């Protein structure tokens, strides 16, 4: 066995800089995906058939094709249509956001449907308009139920973000790969990358647990 | 005043309300009784359009709830409702449960709404529970909070859908007492209930429903001592 981490040490700062890149892709995609996901879920439970169909079709397409394909379409394919280069970072954020929205919308739809119908009736009987009812009564209760599933989605997103490597975004993964190529020594930098991802995921998990505890105060 | 005319309601092929007509006057306390599955709750839920009537009309203070130009939320603002299973908002404190709708719908300031809420909590004997969450309350307490929440909107009419049916026996009285004192204030009330003693004592009128039809519409004294229909006689014989 010849594992030699000493050679990687000088390149550590270079790999660690990828954390910022990865996190910024994940954070923006997460926010974008969440907002769009909430919107889609509201269409899915809404009364307009056409909008319901469109939201379902959207989900079906983004869940039914490989993420890496979607990424390549946005990066390599889209410029052909708009006759403009799409920066790699933008393509990454866009793909992950749109993809995540499809999953998040399903999670939230299920969460909304799990809220007792009586809550809706109580709000209606008080004369509370639909949008206020959703915002103040239904969604807060749905969020509590779906937090574990949502955290799961965010964790998946963090890990899957590694595939932005294929379009050349300088994230943790890409940097580890470059260092590997430079040193002609792949296993060590890849192990380092793995440790960084693992630490990020553990951090997210802890954050989720803490959030869950905070939301449980009314039980 | 609520004017119900030829009200019909079907769920698919099942016709659960058949041609019901009655008028609920201002200040009247009306109890709706009948066997389970007779359409009592559906009738009540048609009054504030929690169920869409299939035919006929329901007119609340001159506003036809079936008219697409009627803003149903304006009507619901005037009609409080209390449910069998309370349906308090579990993520809000008791105080917020009461203050929420008045701030959102009536545009009250938070301070005013909370003052009103405190006042109502005192009336239902739960001042000390203002900061609690509903899950900490007993069934009877939850239902009293639910009544207070409906009253916080200052409605003209209150609908009660089997308000004591989900309660432990020893908690029924505390809820009925609150309802009694509410009736004494002149509130218009429509109450679906199995509490015959309460119906006899508090109601001005009893509606007896059977298989979706309004079979009897009489003052309690008449209804309980000399019901006209065989179906009502049968029903009373079974439960009294």
Boltz contact constraints between the chains, C-beta under 6 A:
constraints:
  - contact:
      token1: [A, 118]
      token2: [B, 85]
      max_distance: 6.0
  - contact:
      token1: [A, 118]
      token2: [B, 87]
      max_distance: 6.0
  - contact:
      token1: [A, 121]
      token2: [B, 50]
      max_distance: 6.0
  - contact:
      token1: [A, 122]
      token2: [B, 87]
      max_distance: 6.0
  - contact:
      token1: [A, 125]
      token2: [B, 48]
      max_distance: 6.0
  - contact:
      token1: [A, 125]
      token2: [B, 76]
      max_distance: 6.0
  - contact:
      token1: [A, 125]
      token2: [B, 81]
      max_distance: 6.0
  - contact:
      token1: [A, 126]
      token2: [B, 101]
      max_distance: 6.0
  - contact:
      token1: [A, 127]
      token2: [B, 73]
      max_distance: 6.0
  - contact:
      token1: [A, 127]
      token2: [B, 76]
      max_distance: 6.0
  - contact:
      token1: [A, 127]
      token2: [B, 77]
      max_distance: 6.0
  - contact:
      token1: [A, 127]
      token2: [B, 105]
      max_distance: 6.0
  - contact:
      token1: [A, 128]
      token2: [B, 101]
      max_distance: 6.0
  - contact:
      token1: [A, 128]
      token2: [B, 104]
      max_distance: 6.0
  - contact:
      token1: [A, 132]
      token2: [B, 104]
      max_distance: 6.0
  - contact:
      token1: [A, 137]
      token2: [B, 89]
      max_distance: 6.0
  - contact:
      token1: [A, 140]
      token2: [B, 91]
      max_distance: 6.0
  - contact:
      token1: [A, 141]
      token2: [B, 91]
      max_distance: 6.0
  - contact:
      token1: [A, 218]
      token2: [B, 90]
      max_distance: 6.0
  - contact:
      token1: [A, 218]
      token2: [B, 91]
      max_distance: 6.0
  - contact:
      token1: [A, 218]
      token2: [B, 133]
      max_distance: 6.0
  - contact:
      token1: [A, 219]
      token2: [B, 135]
      max_distance: 6.0
